[in-house]
Amino acid sequence: IVYKVLEGGIGTNEMTKIAKEDKIKILAPLGSIFDLRELLSEDFDEIHIVGGGVGMAPLVYLVQALRYFNHKVKVFIGIENYSSLIYNDLNKDSPTSSGKNAKIYVDDLKMLGLSENSDIYVSIQGDTDERQKIDIKNVFTGSMVTGPYEEYLKNHTKLKIITFTCGPLPMMHKVHVITSRYNIKSYVLLEKRMACGIGVCFSCVCQTIVNGENHHSRVCIDGPIIESKII
């Protein structure tokens, strides 16, 4: 489980207190089954992954599944600064410390066989000095992840592509706009607060359009992966 500790965040700060062999209850997995094999039977040239911040965490698992089936994957990561990539669990006094000193996402993707020179693209909102700290070829500073991603699509218009994205809502909306421009099917992994997790409370609804009619889909049972064009 990967999580980001937020200042004033009650839940994430409580998670730092979990010790080895503690027992906790988890309601999971939530959502509907997503048949990846059926979708990818269309034989795409490339599968694109666009992640913003902690939204990249679930996408790493998706990359793992795609690589298992030998699909060609390109990953575009957007972060605020270099420290966003570093595992912050080196405190020996912490019961949850794993002792890792690695760049989260980047090192994970390299372990899955992605090339640091041609398959991984990182966009940093910070200054240019942070570019040198990431040992991959394609690093962009002072820009959102959607900028370099659109530039990549401009130079690869003949490829058959499908895109999966997760992150802040404005970023996912921008990815939808860009992929629509190039007639690329895209899917979003929605993040919503879920009170019950079983579709009763309607706290995680999002507006969707199905067969021309407005609906309120529940992310906990209808999602979390939804084609962007119906949202």
Secondary structure, DSSP 8 states (H G I E B T S, - for coil): ------TT-HHHHHHTT--TT---------S----HHHHGGG--SEEEEEEEGGGHHHHHHHHHHHHHTT--EEEEEEESSGGGGB-----TT-TT------BTTHHHHHHTT--TTTTEEEEESS-GGGGGGS-SSEEEESS-THHHHHHHHHT-TTS-EEEEEES-HHHHHHHHHHHHHTT-EEEEE-----SSSSSSS-TTEEEEEETTEEEEEEHHHH-SEEEGGG-
